Amino acid sequence: MNFILPKLNNADDFEELVRDLFSIKFKNANLQRYGRSGQKQNGIDIVGIAGKDHVGNSNAAIQCKNHIIKINDEKLCAEIDTELVAFDSSSFKDSKYYFATSALNSTNVINHVKSI
């Protein structure tokens, strides 16, 4: 069964949705937003510290980008690169890093991510 969800107009709502979805994926209800708007977040919006019920027993860091309007592939790839550089300067180096976006699916973007 496929679902097409409407795009959310609010970045906070998108982050909450991503947090809830990853909480289910990781079987970890302890995911939380990292900091607040306006703070330096090093390319991280949501963090999950490993717990006994966390799949794979590792930390997770998630960047959320709610792209309400269409974004071209080159700009999205540049955005991913910028956020990854910021993440690399964080204290979460031992974490798995996820980039969640509401942008349309693209083979160019997927190939870019695979090449990193």
C-alpha positions as CSV (number, residue, x, y, z in Angstrom):
1,M,0.0,0.0,0.0
2,N,1.4,3.4,-1.0
3,F,0.7,6.7,0.8
4,I,1.2,10.1,-0.6
5,L,1.4,12.6,2.3
6,P,1.0,16.3,1.8
7,K,4.1,18.4,2.3
8,L,4.2,20.1,5.7
9,N,4.4,23.9,5.6
10,N,6.3,24.1,8.9
11,A,9.9,22.9,9.5
12,D,9.1,22.1,13.1
13,D,6.3,19.8,12.1
14,F,8.6,18.1,9.6
15,E,11.2,17.5,12.2
16,E,8.7,16.0,14.6
17,L,7.4,13.7,11.9
18,V,10.9,12.6,11.0
19,R,11.7,12.1,14.7
20,D,8.6,9.9,15.1
21,L,9.3,7.8,12.0
22,F,12.9,7.2,13.0
23,S,11.8,6.3,16.6
24,I,9.8,3.5,15.1
25,K,12.5,2.5,12.7
26,F,15.1,2.4,15.5
27,K,12.7,1.0,18.1
28,N,14.0,3.9,20.3
29,A,11.5,6.3,21.8
30,N,14.4,8.4,23.1
31,L,15.1,10.4,20.0
32,Q,15.1,14.1,20.6
33,R,15.5,17.3,18.8
34,Y,19.1,18.7,19.1
35,G,19.0,22.2,20.4
36,R,16.6,24.8,19.1
37,S,16.2,27.2,16.2
38,G,19.0,29.7,16.1
39,Q,21.6,27.6,17.9
40,K,24.6,26.1,16.1
41,Q,23.6,22.5,15.5
42,N,26.4,21.2,13.3
43,G,24.1,19.8,10.6
44,I,22.0,17.9,13.2
45,D,18.3,18.3,14.0
46,I,17.6,15.1,15.8
47,V,19.8,12.8,17.9
48,G,19.4,9.4,19.3
49,I,21.8,8.0,21.9
50,A,22.1,4.2,21.8
51,G,19.8,2.3,24.1
52,K,19.3,-1.3,24.7
53,D,16.4,-1.3,22.3
54,H,18.2,0.7,19.5
55,V,18.6,-1.3,16.3
56,G,22.3,-1.8,15.6
57,N,23.3,-0.4,19.0
58,S,24.7,2.8,17.6
59,N,24.1,6.5,17.9
60,A,22.1,8.4,15.3
61,A,22.2,12.0,14.0
62,I,19.5,13.2,11.6
63,Q,19.4,16.4,9.5
64,C,15.9,17.4,8.4
65,K,15.2,19.6,5.4
66,N,11.6,20.4,4.6
67,H,11.7,21.6,1.0
68,I,8.3,23.1,0.4
69,I,9.2,24.4,-3.0
70,K,11.0,22.3,-5.6
71,I,14.8,22.3,-5.3
72,N,17.1,21.4,-8.2
73,D,19.4,18.5,-7.9
74,E,22.6,20.5,-7.8
75,K,21.4,22.8,-5.0
76,L,20.2,19.8,-3.0
77,C,23.6,18.0,-3.4
78,A,25.4,21.2,-2.3
79,E,23.1,21.4,0.7
80,I,23.9,17.8,1.6
81,D,27.6,18.5,1.3
82,T,27.4,21.6,3.5
83,E,25.4,19.8,6.2
84,L,27.8,16.8,6.1
85,V,30.8,19.2,6.6
86,A,29.1,20.7,9.6
87,F,28.3,17.3,11.0
88,D,32.0,16.2,10.6
89,S,32.9,19.1,13.0
90,S,30.4,17.9,15.6
91,S,31.0,15.7,18.7
92,F,28.7,13.0,17.1
93,K,31.4,11.5,14.9
94,D,30.6,7.9,16.0
95,S,27.0,8.3,14.9
96,K,25.2,7.2,11.8
97,Y,24.2,10.2,9.9
98,Y,20.8,10.5,8.1
99,F,19.6,13.3,5.8
100,A,15.8,13.5,5.6
101,T,14.2,15.7,3.0
102,S,10.8,16.3,1.6
103,A,12.3,16.9,-1.9
104,L,11.3,14.8,-4.8
105,N,13.3,11.6,-5.4
106,S,16.2,12.0,-7.9
107,T,18.7,9.5,-9.3
108,N,21.2,12.4,-9.5
109,V,21.0,13.0,-5.8
110,I,21.0,9.3,-4.9
111,N,24.2,8.8,-7.0
112,H,25.8,11.9,-5.3
113,V,25.1,10.5,-1.9
114,K,26.4,7.0,-2.9
115,S,29.6,8.7,-4.1
116,I,30.3,10.4,-0.7
